[in-house]
Amino acid sequence: LYDKEGNHTGLIPNPDPDSDLQRVEANIPNSYYFEFGETKYAGSDTLTPTDVVLIGESTGTFTLEIEQLNGDNLIATKTFTDVPVIKNVKVTTEVTDVSEPLVLAMNFDNDNIIDAIIQPGAGVTTEELLQIMRGVVKTFDIPAKKKMHLEKIFDKIEKNLAKEDGCADKKKTAKCKHKIKQKLSNTVARLTALIEKFFKKGLISQEEKTEIMQVIISITNNLST
């Protein structure tokens, strides 16, 4: 956590390289940070805007719950569920009043440019997953032509998603959506094959393959529902 005066509450580096003990500071007035198992807890009683900053530790997914309390009474809550994450991705949100709209901003390559915006709710939409996938590819050290090839596939997925939204205006809505989903599935399969090809040629590592395949699998699951 960071307040507007630059005070920090959370993990800090341990100056002893031989120690695996975590060090924590709580410089925001009336704040705390602790971990229990794989869950991390942080909070403060400030009424001023507070920046929540998360850094990815490994490839996987995370869930963020933000609660606003008055004593023991829950006033408002926002939950971001099963958001794909890779190592070193930076995820931020500014919290003042939890009852107001909140989004997560994701930056994958530390260039201070937001790559993906995630809305609260159960799961991540296909459109949001596409943003995440574009962000993951930005971290790949591959030739520009290969990145352009991937971007063209992403553009095709984006166009088909836009067409799917237009199915509601047509008489045979179900047939229209089925046709678009089939096109999306074929494009995602083509993307999967290309990622496998890049891996076999040594253009991307096993870790990078795992990172993007995690997102592709999430997109595939969305298309099947």
URBELBEL-V721568 format. One record per helix or strand of 2 or more residues. SS is the DSSP state (@ for helix, = for strand). FROM is the first residue (numbers start at 0). TO is the last residue. If there is no record, write none. Layout:
# URBELBEL-V721568
ss=SS from=FROM to=TO
ss=SS from=FROM to=TO
This chain:
# URBELBEL-V721568
ss== from=1 to=2
ss== from=7 to=11
ss== from=22 to=25
ss== from=30 to=35
ss== from=38 to=43
ss== from=49 to=54
ss== from=59 to=69
ss== from=72 to=84
ss== from=89 to=94
ss== from=102 to=106
ss== from=115 to=118
ss=@ from=125 to=137
ss=@ from=143 to=168
ss=@ from=172 to=199
ss=@ from=205 to=222
